[in-house]
Amino acid sequence: MNFDFDVVVVGAGSVGSTIAYCLAKNGLNVAILDKKKQIGYPLQCAGILSMHIFEYNELPDEVILNTVKGAFLHSQNHILNVKKDENVAYIIDRIAYDQFLLKRAIENGAKLVTRKVVDGDIENGIVYFSKKDCITSKIIIGCDGYDSKISEIIGNKQESYPASQMLVRIDDENMNNFRKSDKKINDYVDTYLLENILPGFLWIIPLKNNLYRVGLFFSQSHKRQDEILYEFLNENFEEFEIIEKYKGFIPIYDHKNRLVKSRSLLIGDAASQIKPTSGGGLLMAFDSCKIASKYIVDAILKDDLSILKGYEDEFRKKYSKEFNYQFKVQKTLNLLDVKDIDYFFDKLKKNDCERIISEYGDMDNQSVLVREFIKRGLIFKIIPKFLFKKVVNIFGFR
């Protein structure tokens, strides 16, 4: 059978553009399909990347808005401050970043097709724009987000949390009062654990010029999330100005979902490659692009689709333990009410955990910190005693 392309990538976001670039650079004939005329819009990301980004992808200076070295962690009545001596994360203009990555892919030979994908045949390598209009490809890659059409065709169960975010102007005095600190404003992000949004959380991410991304994710509607954000801002800041609002969805990882089937594979949000505790996953997705590209190139060169399964196997071997730890943390947080959260934060402070989190905390590999807490026996010092048995069951201690 003659194919129009070696690879068709559905979705021209940061992940789709990255895998297209990797494959085009390896000499494959690649098309990127996306229904949007303006890539990156609307904004659906908090836009924070760890310093590990350069291990997986480029990050041009012009898309970096700020750098941060730590965080203020809030409960209702306690605040923890964790920090490194050096910067630990970049705050980026995600729309500009998506557009940079797409431009890079096109400059290296990928073809952009601005059309909406309505269906596909992953056995025969066909992507449909309508019943009579289609293109063919040896391999189809789904990078088409939380409600991926390609994932649906594969037969996966797709679930997600609604997420809401606002661009808010807050002056230095109001932010310092909120943090009860006079440390440099732009050096820290804030996270807030609220009983009614667990296992999600609320975040405040500093950009520049007193602008912040204030957002949250949890299981209730965007309307309810807006109400909570307004309540939070009104309760914690005497003055603020809402500039813009954004809505999106964060996929829920399911280890039962397939990443590869026949001529198709999934990467990024389409593969629900999202960390359960933070809702982030861009670096994981970029790493998945590196992993997948070598199997895709090999499969096409050898005309052997069975090689694609290596991508799924390698991804699961590398990330399954991390997902497992994060789901256990998530289940533990789900046990807590507002008093328990305050107790938890109080015990963290009294057991020198600010220092331990500062030393071992890693936004990309959170299992490192969890294992350190377990090794030191801290897990039982910070959890309310009446929850011991449930936590034991969650973590499988004996």
C-alpha positions in Angstrom: 0.0 0.0 0.0 1.2 3.5 -0.9 1.0 6.0 2.0 0.9 9.8 1.8 3.2 10.1 4.8 5.5 8.0 7.0 4.0 9.6 10.1 1.0 11.7 10.8 0.9 13.5 14.2 -2.5 14.5 15.4 -2.1 17.7 17.5 0.3 20.6 17.0 0.9 21.5 20.6 4.2 21.3 22.3 4.3 17.5 22.4 3.0 16.9 18.8 5.5 19.5 17.5 8.3 17.9 19.4 7.8 14.4 18.2 7.3 15.7 14.6 10.6 17.5 14.9 12.4 14.4 16.2 11.0 12.3 13.3 11.5 14.9 10.5 15.1 15.4 11.7 15.6 11.6 11.2 14.5 11.9 7.5 10.9 10.8 7.8 8.0 12.3 5.8 5.9 13.8 8.6 2.6 15.7 8.7 1.2 17.6 11.7 -2.6 17.9 11.8 -4.4 20.5 14.0 -7.8 22.2 13.7 -6.5 25.4 15.3 -5.4 28.4 13.2 -3.5 29.8 16.2 -1.5 27.2 17.9 -1.2 27.5 21.7 -4.6 29.2 22.2 -6.4 29.1 24.5 -3.8 28.9 27.3 -4.5 25.7 29.3 -1.2 25.3 31.3 0.3 26.7 34.5 3.5 27.1 32.5 6.1 25.9 35.1 9.0 23.7 34.0 11.9 22.4 36.1 15.5 23.1 35.4 15.7 19.5 33.9 14.0 20.8 30.8 17.3 21.0 28.9 17.7 17.2 29.3 14.6 16.8 27.1 14.1 19.8 24.9 15.1 23.3 23.9 13.8 26.3 25.8 14.6 29.6 24.1 15.3 32.6 26.4 12.5 34.7 24.8 9.8 32.4 26.2 11.1 32.5 29.8 9.1 35.0 32.0 10.7 34.2 35.4 12.7 31.8 37.4 11.9 30.5 40.9 14.0 28.8 43.6 11.3 27.5 46.0 7.7 27.5 47.3 5.5 28.6 50.1 3.2 25.7 51.1 0.0 26.8 52.8 -2.6 25.1 54.9 -5.4 27.1 56.6 -3.2 28.1 59.5 0.4 27.2 58.7 2.9 28.1 56.0 6.1 26.1 55.1 8.9 27.6 53.1 11.0 25.3 51.0 13.8 26.5 48.8 17.1 25.7 47.1 20.1 27.9 46.8 19.8 27.9 43.1 16.8 28.3 40.7 14.7 25.2 40.4 12.1 26.1 37.8 11.3 28.3 34.8 8.0 30.1 34.4 7.3 30.3 30.7 5.0 31.9 28.1 3.4 28.6 27.1 1.7 30.0 24.0 5.0 31.4 22.6 6.7 28.1 23.5 4.2 26.0 21.6 4.6 28.3 18.6 8.4 28.0 18.8 8.3 24.2 18.8 5.9 24.1 15.9 8.1 26.5 13.8 11.1 24.4 14.6 9.3 21.2 13.4 8.2 22.9 10.1 11.7 24.3 9.5 13.1 20.8 9.8 10.7 19.4 7.2 7.4 18.6 8.9 4.2 19.7 7.0 1.4 21.5 8.9 -2.1 20.7 7.8 -4.8 22.9 9.4 -7.7 20.4 9.4 -9.9 18.8 12.0 -9.6 15.0 12.5 -13.0 13.4 12.8 -12.1 9.7 12.7 -9.3 7.3 11.9 -8.5 3.7 10.9 -5.5 2.6 12.9 -5.3 -0.8 11.2 -4.9 0.7 7.7 -3.3 4.0 8.6 -6.1 6.4 7.5 -7.0 9.7 9.1 -10.3 11.2 8.1 -11.3 14.9 7.8 -14.7 13.8 6.6 -16.3 10.6 5.3 -14.7 11.1 1.8 -11.6 13.3 2.7 -8.6 11.6 4.3 -4.9 11.1 4.2 -2.9 7.9 4.8 0.2 7.2 7.0 2.3 4.3 8.0 2.0 5.4 11.6 -0.5 7.7 13.4 0.6 9.5 16.6 -2.1 10.9 18.9 -0.9 14.1 20.6 -4.4 15.5 20.6 -5.0 16.3 24.2 -7.1 15.1 27.1 -10.1 14.1 24.8 -7.9 12.5 22.2 -9.7 11.1 19.2 -6.8 8.6 18.6 -7.0 7.4 22.2 -10.8 6.9 21.7 -10.2 4.9 18.5 -7.6 2.7 20.4 -10.4 2.0 22.9 -9.0 3.7 26.0 -11.1 5.0 28.9 -10.4 8.7 29.1 -11.0 10.6 32.4 -9.9 14.1 33.4 -10.2 16.8 36.1 -11.5 20.3 35.1 -8.9 23.0 35.7 -9.3 26.7 36.0 -6.8 29.5 36.0 -6.8 33.3 36.2 -4.2 35.9 35.4 -4.3 38.2 38.5 -2.5 41.4 39.4 -1.5 41.5 43.1 0.8 44.1 44.6 3.9 43.3 46.8 2.2 44.3 50.0 -0.7 42.0 49.5 1.5 39.1 48.5 3.9 39.6 51.5 0.9 39.7 53.9 -0.5 36.5 52.4 2.9 34.7 52.8 3.7 36.4 56.1 7.1 37.0 54.5 9.2 39.8 53.0 11.3 37.5 50.8 11.7 38.4 47.1 8.2 38.2 45.6 9.1 36.6 42.3 11.4 33.9 43.6 8.6 31.6 44.9 5.5 29.8 43.8 2.6 29.2 46.3 0.5 26.1 46.8 -2.5 25.9 49.0 -4.2 22.7 50.2 -7.9 23.2 50.7 -10.1 20.4 52.0 -12.9 20.8 49.4 -10.6 20.5 46.4 -8.4 17.5 47.4 -6.7 15.6 45.8 -6.2 18.7 43.7 -4.7 21.9 45.0 -4.5 25.7 44.4 -1.4 27.4 43.0 -0.1 30.9 42.6 2.7 31.3 40.0 4.6 34.6 39.7 5.2 36.0 36.2 6.5 39.6 36.3 5.2 43.1 37.0 3.0 41.8 39.9 1.2 39.4 37.6 0.4 35.9 38.9 -1.3 32.8 37.5 -3.8 31.7 40.1 -5.4 28.3 39.5 -6.6 25.0 40.7 -7.8 21.6 39.6 -10.2 19.1 41.2 -13.3 17.1 40.3 -16.0 19.7 40.2 -17.2 22.0 37.4 -15.4 25.0 36.0 -18.3 27.2 37.4 -17.6 25.8 40.9 -13.9 26.3 40.5 -14.4 29.9 39.6 -16.4 30.4 42.7 -13.6 28.9 44.9 -11.0 31.0 43.2 -13.0 34.2 43.8 -13.6 33.2 47.5 -9.9 32.5 47.9 -8.8 35.8 46.4 -11.3 37.8 48.4 -10.4 36.1 51.7 -6.6 36.4 51.3 -6.0 39.7 49.4 -7.4 43.1 50.1 -6.8 44.2 46.6 -6.4 42.3 43.3 -7.3 42.6 39.7 -8.4 39.7 37.4 -7.0 40.3 33.9 -7.9 37.0 32.1 -9.5 33.6 32.8 -8.6 30.2 31.3 -10.3 26.8 31.4 -8.9 23.4 30.7 -8.7 19.7 31.7 -6.0 17.6 33.3 -6.0 13.9 32.2 -6.0 11.2 34.9 -3.4 8.6 34.3 -4.7 5.0 33.9 -2.1 2.2 33.7 -4.7 0.1 31.9 -4.8 2.4 28.9 -2.8 1.3 25.9 -0.1 3.5 24.5 0.3 1.5 21.3 -2.1 -0.4 19.0 -1.5 -1.4 15.4 -0.3 1.6 13.5 -1.0 4.1 16.3 0.6 5.4 19.5 -0.1 8.1 22.1 2.1 10.7 23.7 1.4 13.4 26.3 -2.1 14.3 27.5 -3.5 11.9 24.9 -1.6 9.2 26.8 -2.6 10.7 30.2 1.1 11.0 30.9 0.4 13.4 33.8 1.7 13.3 37.4 -1.2 12.5 39.7 -0.1 14.9 42.5 0.7 18.0 40.5 -1.2 17.7 37.3 2.1 18.4 35.3 3.7 16.3 32.8 5.4 18.2 30.0 8.9 16.9 30.7 7.6 13.4 30.9 5.9 13.9 27.6 9.1 15.3 26.0 11.0 12.3 27.4 8.3 10.1 25.8 9.0 11.8 22.5 12.6 10.8 22.7 11.7 7.2 23.7 9.0 6.8 21.0 11.0 8.4 18.2 13.7 5.7 18.2 11.1 2.9 18.0 9.1 4.7 15.2 12.2 5.2 13.1 13.2 1.6 13.5 9.7 0.3 12.8 9.5 2.2 9.5 13.1 1.3 8.4 12.4 -2.4 9.1 8.7 -2.2 8.0 7.8 -3.9 11.3 5.0 -2.4 13.4 5.6 -4.8 16.3 8.7 -2.7 17.1 6.4 0.1 18.3 5.5 -1.9 21.4 9.0 -1.2 22.7 7.9 2.4 23.4 5.1 1.4 25.7 7.3 -1.2 27.5 10.1 1.3 28.0 7.8 4.1 29.2 6.1 1.8 31.8 9.4 0.4 33.0 10.7 4.0 33.5 7.7 5.7 35.1 5.4 3.0 36.7 7.1 3.3 40.1 6.8 7.1 40.1 3.1 6.9 39.3 2.6 4.3 42.0 4.2 6.5 44.7 2.2 9.6 43.6 -1.1 7.7 43.6 -0.3 6.6 47.2 0.3 10.2 48.2 -2.9 11.3 46.5 -4.9 8.6 48.3 -3.4 9.7 51.6 -4.3 13.4 51.1 -7.8 12.3 50.3 -8.2 11.1 53.9 -7.6 14.5 55.3 -10.0 17.2 56.4 -9.1 20.8 57.1 -8.0 20.0 60.7 -6.0 17.1 59.6 -4.2 19.2 57.0 -3.3 21.8 59.7 -2.1 19.0 61.9 0.0 17.6 59.0 1.6 21.0 58.3 2.3 21.6 62.0 4.0 18.2 62.3 6.0 18.9 59.1 7.4 22.1 60.6 8.2 20.5 64.0 10.0 17.6 62.4 12.4 19.7 60.4 10.6 18.8 57.2 11.1 22.2 55.6 14.8 21.4 55.4 14.2 17.8 54.2 11.7 18.9 51.5 14.2 21.6 50.4 17.0 19.0 50.2 15.1 16.0 48.6 12.2 17.7 46.9 12.1 17.3 43.1 9.1 18.5 41.1 9.8 15.8 38.4 10.6 12.9 40.7 8.5 13.2 43.8 9.0 9.6 44.8 12.6 10.5 46.0 11.1 12.7 48.8 8.4 10.1 49.7 11.1 7.4 50.0 13.1 9.7 52.2 10.1 10.3 54.5 9.5 6.5 54.7 13.2 5.8 55.4 13.3 8.3 58.3 10.0 7.1 59.7 8.5 10.5 59.3 5.4 9.3 57.5 4.0 8.2 60.9 5.1 11.3 62.8 3.2 13.7 60.5 0.0 11.7 59.8 -2.8 11.9 62.4 -2.8 8.8 64.6 -6.3 7.7 63.8 -5.3 7.4 60.1 -2.3 5.2 60.7 -4.0 1.9 59.7 -5.4 3.5 56.5 -2.0 4.9 55.6 -0.3 1.5 56.3 -2.8 -0.1 53.9 -2.2 2.5 51.2 1.6 2.2 51.3 1.7 -1.5 52.0 3.8 -1.3 55.1 4.2 -4.5 57.2 
